[in-house]
Amino acid sequence: MPDRVPERYAFLYDWRAAEGITKEELAAALPYKRIELERSGCFGTCTAFLLQLARDGRATWEGRAYSEPGGTCAGTVGLVEFARICWFIEKLDLERVAGNYMAAWTDDQTTTIRLVKPGGEVIEFQDYGRQSPIEILALADLLELVARRNGWARKVEGEVSIDAVVLDVNRELEHVVLDKGLRDGMRIGYLFVVYLDSEFKGMVRVEEVLETTCSARIINEKRSISSGDSASMNL
């Protein structure tokens, strides 16, 4: 066993260290009860999703823009795998570099990591444009590997067009309702360009999808978006 391994991680190297201790007790000794990785969309084809891993073995996936599978899925994360992630975080003392890291450019992806402690305290790392320390980038990739082992975090392939029409605009909430018809493939997080004829009017991000319509938040408005405007995106 390597030197200076905390007692709660000893079972990672020698299962005899866990003799007489239940799996629930081993999990309860870990410093985090839940770890989350969230990747946003971008002005492009960034894979967007939310991954939640819990020390009780639950793993939850919410596929958003350009990611497969879409929607919410349930899976598992082993106690050993979750404990290794916790030990990685503690070994590198990553809490000391928690905070926001921002690139100087726009339209890039934001990656957020949340460490939820047993008492409810949340330690958060936010990285826009991959500007955080290498340890944080490595942690994000490590968490995404768990998603891939569950069959998640696959990038949508191909060029598919989804078109819609603006039905209604709520200025107070900065929301629009899009009529998408019965087209399949619409997902939360997708970005739509809004235009009238050849005039660019702005961009909206989908927040709720129904059978024939969806609700989207206005994130960029060059000209006033109105009912009857067209909206389009490329997958």
Helices and strands as residue ranges (DSSP letters): G 7-12, G 15-18, H 23-28, E 34-39, E 49-54, E 58-63, E 67-68, E 71-76, H 79-91, G 94-97, E 99-102, E 110-116, E 122-128, H 134-149, E 154-155, E 161-170, E 175-179, E 191-196, E 199-209, E 213-221, E 230-234
